Amino acid sequence: MYAHDEVRGWGAQGPSDDVIDAASVLLRMLADPTRMRILWLLGRREYDVATLAEDLQTARPAVSQHLAKLKLAGLVQSSKDGRRSVYSLRGLHLHELLTEVFSAADHQANALPDHRYNASMSPGRGRAG
């Protein structure tokens, strides 16, 4: 169990309905390959729309629409650099989630052996080291 689980009162009941709803929105945002690529790149450095579109080889309007959805969902943030907006990933939790998702997908796509899992690793039972 993580220290913040106790503070939030998650315990055996798990997260509140609001937290479950927010997690569902987050995962829906991750369900699109272009948004996954955008988030991966933004986890490496800041980008403006034009540079993202170029690196993704995707039309600029499409990238703008994806960024708007990601910003609305609270997954990216923007700041001004002169006249252009610069986007970045919002928060360490999201960066770590993306790293784990891509690691799990790499194992599956490349038929790599899974890491051993046991119940002592699950939330509420302590965290294996």
PyRosetta script that sets phi, psi and omega in degrees:
from pyrosetta import init, pose_from_sequence

init()
pose = pose_from_sequence("MYAHDEVRGWGAQGPSDDVIDAASVLLRMLADPTRMRILWLLGRREYDVATLAEDLQTARPAVSQHLAKLKLAGLVQSSKDGRRSVYSLRGLHLHELLTEVFSAADHQANALPDHRYNASMSPGRGRAG")
pose.set_psi(1, 141.0)
pose.set_omega(1, 177.2)
pose.set_phi(2, -84.3)
pose.set_psi(2, 151.0)
pose.set_omega(2, -178.9)
pose.set_phi(3, -57.4)
pose.set_psi(3, -39.2)
pose.set_omega(3, -177.2)
pose.set_phi(4, -72.7)
pose.set_psi(4, -15.3)
pose.set_omega(4, 175.6)
pose.set_phi(5, -62.8)
pose.set_psi(5, -43.8)
pose.set_omega(5, 179.3)
pose.set_phi(6, -66.2)
pose.set_psi(6, -42.8)
pose.set_omega(6, -179.2)
pose.set_phi(7, -60.6)
pose.set_psi(7, -40.9)
pose.set_omega(7, -179.0)
pose.set_phi(8, -80.5)
pose.set_psi(8, -9.2)
pose.set_omega(8, 178.7)
pose.set_phi(9, 75.2)
pose.set_psi(9, 25.4)
pose.set_omega(9, -178.4)
pose.set_phi(10, -68.5)
pose.set_psi(10, -49.9)
pose.set_omega(10, 177.8)
pose.set_phi(11, 43.0)
pose.set_psi(11, -145.8)
pose.set_omega(11, -176.5)
pose.set_phi(12, -70.5)
pose.set_psi(12, -24.6)
pose.set_omega(12, -178.3)
pose.set_phi(13, -74.7)
pose.set_psi(13, -20.6)
pose.set_omega(13, -179.0)
pose.set_phi(14, 84.1)
pose.set_psi(14, -175.0)
pose.set_omega(14, -177.7)
pose.set_phi(15, -65.2)
pose.set_psi(15, 158.9)
pose.set_omega(15, 178.3)
pose.set_phi(16, -68.8)
pose.set_psi(16, 167.3)
pose.set_omega(16, 177.4)
pose.set_phi(17, -59.0)
pose.set_psi(17, -37.5)
pose.set_omega(17, 178.8)
pose.set_phi(18, -62.8)
pose.set_psi(18, -40.4)
pose.set_omega(18, 179.4)
pose.set_phi(19, -69.3)
pose.set_psi(19, -41.4)
pose.set_omega(19, 177.1)
pose.set_phi(20, -60.9)
pose.set_psi(20, -43.3)
pose.set_omega(20, 178.7)
pose.set_phi(21, -62.2)
pose.set_psi(21, -43.7)
pose.set_omega(21, 179.0)
pose.set_phi(22, -63.6)
pose.set_psi(22, -39.6)
pose.set_omega(22, 178.2)
pose.set_phi(23, -64.4)
pose.set_psi(23, -38.2)
pose.set_omega(23, 178.4)
pose.set_phi(24, -64.1)
pose.set_psi(24, -41.8)
pose.set_omega(24, 177.1)
pose.set_phi(25, -62.5)
pose.set_psi(25, -45.5)
pose.set_omega(25, 179.8)
pose.set_phi(26, -57.8)
pose.set_psi(26, -47.4)
pose.set_omega(26, -178.2)
pose.set_phi(27, -67.8)
pose.set_psi(27, -33.1)
pose.set_omega(27, 175.0)
pose.set_phi(28, -64.3)
pose.set_psi(28, -37.5)
pose.set_omega(28, 178.0)
pose.set_phi(29, -65.9)
pose.set_psi(29, -31.8)
pose.set_omega(29, 179.9)
pose.set_phi(30, -80.7)
pose.set_psi(30, -8.3)
pose.set_omega(30, -174.8)
pose.set_phi(31, -78.9)
pose.set_psi(31, -0.4)
pose.set_omega(31, -179.5)
pose.set_phi(32, -108.6)
pose.set_psi(32, 126.5)
pose.set_omega(32, -177.4)
pose.set_phi(33, -58.5)
pose.set_psi(33, -38.9)
pose.set_omega(33, -180.0)
pose.set_phi(34, -66.2)
pose.set_psi(34, -42.1)
pose.set_omega(34, 178.4)
pose.set_phi(35, -65.8)
pose.set_psi(35, -35.4)
pose.set_omega(35, 176.4)
pose.set_phi(36, -62.0)
pose.set_psi(36, -43.7)
pose.set_omega(36, 178.9)
pose.set_phi(37, -64.1)
pose.set_psi(37, -42.3)
pose.set_omega(37, 178.7)
pose.set_phi(38, -60.1)
pose.set_psi(38, -48.4)
pose.set_omega(38, -178.7)
pose.set_phi(39, -63.5)
pose.set_psi(39, -38.8)
pose.set_omega(39, 178.1)
pose.set_phi(40, -61.3)
pose.set_psi(40, -46.8)
pose.set_omega(40, 179.7)
pose.set_phi(41, -63.8)
pose.set_psi(41, -42.4)
pose.set_omega(41, -179.2)
pose.set_phi(42, -67.5)
pose.set_psi(42, -20.8)
pose.set_omega(42, 174.7)
pose.set_phi(43, -74.2)
pose.set_psi(43, -13.7)
pose.set_omega(43, -179.6)
pose.set_phi(44, -96.1)
pose.set_psi(44, -37.2)
pose.set_omega(44, 179.5)
pose.set_phi(45, -169.0)
pose.set_psi(45, 173.6)
pose.set_omega(45, 176.2)
pose.set_phi(46, -77.3)
pose.set_psi(46, 149.6)
pose.set_omega(46, 178.8)
pose.set_phi(47, -139.2)
pose.set_psi(47, 150.7)
pose.set_omega(47, 164.9)
pose.set_phi(48, -96.7)
pose.set_psi(48, 169.8)
pose.set_omega(48, -174.7)
pose.set_phi(49, -61.6)
pose.set_psi(49, -44.2)
pose.set_omega(49, -176.7)
pose.set_phi(50, -61.7)
pose.set_psi(50, -44.1)
pose.set_omega(50, -179.3)
pose.set_phi(51, -68.2)
pose.set_psi(51, -40.1)
pose.set_omega(51, 176.0)
pose.set_phi(52, -60.4)
pose.set_psi(52, -47.3)
pose.set_omega(52, -179.7)
pose.set_phi(53, -59.2)
pose.set_psi(53, -41.9)
pose.set_omega(53, 179.0)
pose.set_phi(54, -64.7)
pose.set_psi(54, -48.1)
pose.set_omega(54, -178.6)
pose.set_phi(55, -65.2)
pose.set_psi(55, -33.1)
pose.set_omega(55, 179.8)
pose.set_phi(56, -87.1)
pose.set_psi(56, -10.0)
pose.set_omega(56, -174.6)
pose.set_phi(57, 53.3)
pose.set_psi(57, 48.0)
pose.set_omega(57, -178.4)
pose.set_phi(58, -129.1)
pose.set_psi(58, 150.6)
pose.set_omega(58, -179.8)
pose.set_phi(59, -61.4)
pose.set_psi(59, 139.2)
pose.set_omega(59, -178.5)
pose.set_phi(60, -56.8)
pose.set_psi(60, -43.1)
pose.set_omega(60, 178.6)
pose.set_phi(61, -61.0)
pose.set_psi(61, -35.8)
pose.set_omega(61, 178.5)
pose.set_phi(62, -66.1)
pose.set_psi(62, -42.6)
pose.set_omega(62, 178.4)
pose.set_phi(63, -63.7)
pose.set_psi(63, -41.9)
pose.set_omega(63, 178.0)
pose.set_phi(64, -59.9)
pose.set_psi(64, -42.4)
pose.set_omega(64, 179.1)
pose.set_phi(65, -64.7)
pose.set_psi(65, -42.5)
pose.set_omega(65, 177.9)
pose.set_phi(66, -63.6)
pose.set_psi(66, -42.8)
pose.set_omega(66, 178.8)
pose.set_phi(67, -62.6)
pose.set_psi(67, -38.4)
pose.set_omega(67, 178.3)
pose.set_phi(68, -62.2)
pose.set_psi(68, -43.2)
pose.set_omega(68, 178.2)
pose.set_phi(69, -64.7)
pose.set_psi(69, -43.7)
pose.set_omega(69, -179.5)
pose.set_phi(70, -65.6)
pose.set_psi(70, -36.8)
pose.set_omega(70, 178.5)
pose.set_phi(71, -69.3)
pose.set_psi(71, -43.5)
pose.set_omega(71, 178.0)
pose.set_phi(72, -60.2)
pose.set_psi(72, -36.8)
pose.set_omega(72, 178.5)
pose.set_phi(73, -78.1)
pose.set_psi(73, -6.5)
pose.set_omega(73, 178.0)
pose.set_phi(74, 80.7)
pose.set_psi(74, 20.5)
pose.set_omega(74, -177.8)
pose.set_phi(75, -94.9)
pose.set_psi(75, -21.9)
pose.set_omega(75, 176.0)
pose.set_phi(76, -129.0)
pose.set_psi(76, 161.2)
pose.set_omega(76, 175.7)
pose.set_phi(77, -131.5)
pose.set_psi(77, 158.2)
pose.set_omega(77, 179.7)
pose.set_phi(78, -129.4)
pose.set_psi(78, 155.1)
pose.set_omega(78, 174.5)
pose.set_phi(79, -141.1)
pose.set_psi(79, 160.8)
pose.set_omega(79, -179.7)
pose.set_phi(80, -92.5)
pose.set_psi(80, 137.0)
pose.set_omega(80, 173.1)
pose.set_phi(81, -127.8)
pose.set_psi(81, 88.8)
pose.set_omega(81, -172.4)
pose.set_phi(82, 70.5)
pose.set_psi(82, -122.6)
pose.set_omega(82, -179.2)
pose.set_phi(83, -93.2)
pose.set_psi(83, -9.1)
pose.set_omega(83, -176.8)
pose.set_phi(84, -103.3)
pose.set_psi(84, 152.8)
pose.set_omega(84, 174.7)
pose.set_phi(85, -93.5)
pose.set_psi(85, 137.3)
pose.set_omega(85, 179.2)
pose.set_phi(86, -116.2)
pose.set_psi(86, 131.9)
pose.set_omega(86, -175.6)
pose.set_phi(87, -108.7)
pose.set_psi(87, 147.9)
pose.set_omega(87, 176.6)
pose.set_phi(88, -144.6)
pose.set_psi(88, 159.6)
pose.set_omega(88, 177.0)
pose.set_phi(89, -69.9)
pose.set_psi(89, 145.2)
pose.set_omega(89, -177.3)
pose.set_phi(90, -104.9)
pose.set_psi(90, 103.0)
pose.set_omega(90, 169.4)
pose.set_phi(91, 94.5)
pose.set_psi(91, 149.8)
pose.set_omega(91, -179.3)
pose.set_phi(92, -68.9)
pose.set_psi(92, -36.1)
pose.set_omega(92, -179.6)
pose.set_phi(93, -57.5)
pose.set_psi(93, -44.7)
pose.set_omega(93, -179.9)
pose.set_phi(94, -64.8)
pose.set_psi(94, -41.6)
pose.set_omega(94, 177.9)
pose.set_phi(95, -60.2)
pose.set_psi(95, -45.2)
pose.set_omega(95, 179.7)
pose.set_phi(96, -66.7)
pose.set_psi(96, -38.6)
pose.set_omega(96, 177.6)
pose.set_phi(97, -61.2)
pose.set_psi(97, -46.2)
pose.set_omega(97, 178.8)
pose.set_phi(98, -60.9)
pose.set_psi(98, -42.5)
pose.set_omega(98, 178.8)
pose.set_phi(99, -59.7)
pose.set_psi(99, -44.9)
pose.set_omega(99, 179.7)
pose.set_phi(100, -67.8)
pose.set_psi(100, -40.8)
pose.set_omega(100, 179.1)
pose.set_phi(101, -61.8)
pose.set_psi(101, -46.5)
pose.set_omega(101, -179.6)
pose.set_phi(102, -68.5)
pose.set_psi(102, -33.4)
pose.set_omega(102, 176.7)
pose.set_phi(103, -66.0)
pose.set_psi(103, -45.4)
pose.set_omega(103, 178.1)
pose.set_phi(104, -62.5)
pose.set_psi(104, -42.6)
pose.set_omega(104, 179.2)
pose.set_phi(105, -65.0)
pose.set_psi(105, -38.3)
pose.set_omega(105, 177.4)
pose.set_phi(106, -61.8)
pose.set_psi(106, -43.3)
pose.set_omega(106, 177.0)
pose.set_phi(107, -60.5)
pose.set_psi(107, -43.6)
pose.set_omega(107, -178.5)
pose.set_phi(108, -69.5)
pose.set_psi(108, -48.6)
pose.set_omega(108, -176.3)
pose.set_phi(109, -65.3)
pose.set_psi(109, -31.2)
pose.set_omega(109, -176.5)
pose.set_phi(110, -108.1)
pose.set_psi(110, 15.0)
pose.set_omega(110, 177.5)
pose.set_phi(111, 51.1)
pose.set_psi(111, 42.2)
pose.set_omega(111, 176.9)
pose.set_phi(112, -83.0)
pose.set_psi(112, 150.2)
pose.set_omega(112, 179.7)
pose.set_phi(113, -66.8)
pose.set_psi(113, 143.1)
pose.set_omega(113, 177.7)
pose.set_phi(114, -72.3)
pose.set_psi(114, 154.2)
pose.set_omega(114, 171.7)
pose.set_phi(115, -76.8)
pose.set_psi(115, 148.2)
pose.set_omega(115, -177.6)
pose.set_phi(116, -66.8)
pose.set_psi(116, 136.5)
pose.set_omega(116, 177.6)
pose.set_phi(117, -121.8)
pose.set_psi(117, 139.7)
pose.set_omega(117, 171.9)
pose.set_phi(118, -140.5)
pose.set_psi(118, 163.3)
pose.set_omega(118, -174.2)
pose.set_phi(119, -60.5)
pose.set_psi(119, -25.3)
pose.set_omega(119, -179.8)
pose.set_phi(120, -68.0)
pose.set_psi(120, -12.5)
pose.set_omega(120, 179.1)
pose.set_phi(121, -87.6)
pose.set_psi(121, -15.4)
pose.set_omega(121, -174.8)
pose.set_phi(122, -76.9)
pose.set_psi(122, 151.4)
pose.set_omega(122, 177.6)
pose.set_phi(123, -56.6)
pose.set_psi(123, 141.4)
pose.set_omega(123, 179.6)
pose.set_phi(124, 93.5)
pose.set_psi(124, -11.9)
pose.set_omega(124, -179.8)
pose.set_phi(125, -120.5)
pose.set_psi(125, 6.8)
pose.set_omega(125, -175.8)
pose.set_phi(126, 96.4)
pose.set_psi(126, 164.3)
pose.set_omega(126, -178.2)
pose.set_phi(127, -114.9)
pose.set_psi(127, 126.3)
pose.set_omega(127, 177.6)
pose.set_phi(128, -71.5)
pose.set_psi(128, 146.2)
pose.set_omega(128, -177.6)
pose.set_phi(129, -92.8)
pose.dump_pdb("model.pdb")
